[in-house]
Amino acid sequence: MDFELKKLGLNGLDEKRPLVIAGPCSAETEEQVMDTARQLAAKGVKIFRAGVWKPRTKPGGFEGHGETALPWLQRVKQELGMLITTEVATPKHVEAALGAGVDLLWVGARTTANPFAMQELADSLKGVDVPVLVKNPVNPDIELWIGALQRIYGAGIKRLGAIHRGFSSVDQKLYRNVPLWHIPIELHRRYPNLPIICDPSHIGGRRDLIAPLCQQAMDMGFEGLIVESHCNPDCAWSDAKQQVTPDVLDFILDRLVIRDNIELTESLSSLRKQIDVMDDQLLDLLTKRMRVSREIAKYKKEHNMGVVQTQRYAEILDKRCAQGSLCGMNPDFVRRIYEFIHEESVRQQMEIINK
């Protein structure tokens, strides 16, 4: 797969600044779409996004107005001169979106995870010249992500990019979807000409995480950002917690530090990024370890066992201290770490046993 274009070939954009795509999670009403678009256009945003078809995890939520909402996006394009984009998941979506003059399509994480659905989309795009962005699949599988990109590329789409929106996890965590930055970094290493856009809204799941995630993406050399922005986020019909107002988005973008000629090298900056990635992985592993501890607590409760097994705890300390020493770490440092881990594990087990 040899991408011909580094950029997505979208006219009227400032090539010196990151690509910014912004708009509400869902196109709820014509008034909401136009109000949000006007505010974003006034802030200099050139590409307006809104979900027309909304795949929901469970039935019963707002799943979008479908084709009824496409004229609202057309009005944004006609009256404000903005480029418009929406998510497509089926060939019928593609046909309707292109018929409405949608300038850019993106494929959602759930669709990316399904090779059959991706091939159907690819077949529907043959002979079409439109930029397409493909989100990472919900599970951390880079080969599945690359396979989805290859299917679209095989249909003749050369203006192609990827969206990093993080990965699902069963454990409680800081992020809605764990970033696992090493996966898009590896994608960039394999395909350096492929534009990668960051979706901080779906990674963070919270407004207060949008700004740091945007800066982190820029520091890693991502091509741009796709951010959910709503004229009245608290009243949004979907994903209210992760949407920001156009004013807040403008504040975030104004304070971004854009570095020239970012390269993923073994410089101090790159090494620090690796530390950040590994810290995320450490927290993820600790979360999983505590989940197992809670399962152990349930077993102990059912079998009327004590919380602390002294012999087991002593064995863990001795074994891990010895391993740490072999790895070049001070055994006392390793002991203190495991004492804190054990303390938290006991606390969580006590909560379950005392319920």
Summary of the structure (lengths in Angstrom):
residues: 355
radius of gyration: 23.3
end to end distance: 55.8
largest distance: 73.2
contacts: 1132
relative contact order: 0.11
helix: 51%
strand: 12%
